[in-house]
Amino acid sequence: MTEFSGDVLVTGGAGFIGSALSSRLADQADRWIAFDSLHPQVHQTGERPADLADSAELFVGDVTDPDAWDRVLDGFRPTTVIHLAAETGTAQSLHEASRHANVNVTGTTQMLDAFGRHDIVPERVLLSSSRAVYGEGRWKRADGTVFYPGQRSHAQFEAQQWDFPDASALPVSAEDTVPAPTSVYGATKLAQENILSAWTSAKDTQLTVLRLQNVYGPGQSLINSYTGIVSLFSQWAEQGKSIPVYEDGLITRDFVYIDDIVSAFAAVLTTDSPVGGRTFDVGSGVGTTILELAGEIARYHGAPEPHITGAYRDGDVRSASCDITPTESGLAWSPQWMLDRGIAGLQSWIASQSVRGG
């Protein structure tokens, strides 16, 4: 493994993942700047997050603002860029498409334009992408045929046709699954990948993409209703409420604990293996139904059994999990937190926030 050093710019660096990364890596950098808008949907008070490492410099600004970029790059030439800044609400993106496109797409191009104005070509760029770029991914029929079903329609939801008939979902993999986003959010994340791929290829610099599954754990926002289903369920169960579960309860996701995400980023930054131009899926490698998740959380708190509502969200993906075998071999990384341990860790943190009034 190589030593990690240099000047690091982290867009969205005061958010959930950015703060966690700073705690692990900021002390090793020559300089670590977290560039973040402190949006009230995530940062209720607008104050510097307590979880952001003391050694991290916080620059408050919007990635869509060219003047903010000129200020942050004045006298600062990052050798490593970790691009986290994004609007992340999948459901929200259907109703606020311009907001997602502005931050995720235009924010990325503003960053590259600013690099051009300041004659900066970082040695490497690390993009935090999403499992949402795959949409429904691949499914397999009983006869062995593999197909891409695309997005479930509103009519299917209304008829409670939750699954694709006589077929089962396959785990996605960057090596053999074609991205086909079924949400505005997923489309903007894929656009980020394509934009950065074109720019870094032209500049002969490294780009590594991490497609993250559903990240949860201490430090995530407890006020953002569009993200963090694990924290939302946890708060309901802590209050003694029965957790409502959409569709038939069998929506599947891959829940990956924040510590495993941080170790994956660290592996990219310290590996001796060539990772430029590569895309890795980062998850637990285990698909969990939402009903299983809700049941695990309810049992932890002694809350009532979850109840299935039959409600749905237009554009929601039925199944999302990934094959992490290429990531494990390519980064010498593997997840250490399985769901039961991760849920317990999150509950302890939420309880500490309640005691502190956070």
C-alpha positions, 0 to 999 in steps of 0.5 A, a space after each residue: 500500500 502507498 502512503 496517502 498525502 498531498 492537497 485534497 479537495 472534497 466537494 460536499 466534504 461536510 456531508 455524511 460521507 465527507 465528514 467520515 472520510 475526513 476523520 479517517 484521512 484528513 490528518 494524512 493530507 498536506 491540506 484538506 479542504 471540504 467545499 460544501 454549501 451546508 444545505 439546510 435539508 442536510 445541515 439544519 443549523 448551517 454550522 460546521 458539522 461536529 463530525 468534520 475533522 479539526 484538520 479539515 478546512 471548511 469552505 462554504 460555497 455552492 459548486 454551481 457558483 463559478 465565483 465560489 470555485 475561483 475563491 476556493 482555488 485561489 492559492 490552492 492546487 489540489 492533487 486529489 479531488 474527491 467529488 461527493 457533492 450531489 443532490 441525492 433524493 431519488 424520489 425527490 429528483 422526479 419533482 425537482 429535476 432541475 435542482 438535481 441537474 444543476 448541482 449534479 451535472 452543472 456543478 461538475 462542469 463548473 468544477 472542470 471549468 474552474 480547473 481550466 481557468 486556474 490551469 489545474 489538472 489533479 493527479 486523480 479524481 475519485 467520484 462517488 457515484 450511485 447504484 441508481 445508474 443501473 436502474 433495475 439492472 438485469 433480471 433472469 427468466 426461469 428459462 435462463 434468459 437474461 434481460 433488462 426490464 426497464 422501469 415499472 410503470 405507474 399502471 403496474 404500481 396501481 395494479 400492484 404488479 410489483 415484480 416482473 413475471 416469472 423472473 428474478 433480479 440479478 446483482 449488478 456489476 460494473 463489469 457486465 451490467 449496462 447502466 440504464 437509470 430509471 430516475 432523474 437522480 440516476 441519470 444525473 449521476 451517470 452524466 457525472 461519470 461520463 463528463 469526468 471520464 471525458 475530461 480526465 481522459 483528455 487530460 491524462 489523469 486518473 478517474 476512479 468511480 465508486 458506485 455506492 449502494 445504500 449507505 447508512 450509519 452514524 453521521 447521516 442526516 436525521 432530518 432529510 426525509 428523502 434519504 436514509 431509510 435506515 435512520 428513518 425506520 430507526 427513529 420510528 421504532 425508537 418511538 414505539 411505532 410500527 414501521 410502514 413498509 411499501 409495496 409487498 415488503 419485498 423491495 430489495 436493497 444492499 445496505 452498506 455501513 459508513 465505515 466500509 464506505 470510508 475504507 473503500 475510499 481509503 483503499 482507492 487512495 492507497 492501493 498500489 494497483 492501477 485503479 485509474 479508469 476503473 469503476 467499482 461497486 461498493 456494498 455489503 454484497 448482500 441483498 436485504 428486503 425492506 421488510 427484513 430491514 424493518 423487522 431487524 430494527 423493530 426487534 432491536 427496539 422492541 417495537 411493534 411488527 412492521 406493517 405492509 402498506 401497499 403504497 409505492 413511489 413512482 420510479 422506484 427500483 424493485 431490486 438493487 444489490 451488487 456483486 462486490 467480488 471485482 471490488 474485493 480483488 481490485 482494491 484488496 477491500 472487503 466489508 466488515 459490517 453486516 446488517 445486524 452489527 451496523 444497525 446496532 451501531 446506528 441505534 447507539 449513535 441516534 440515542 447519543 444524538 437524542 441525549 445531546 439534543 442533536 
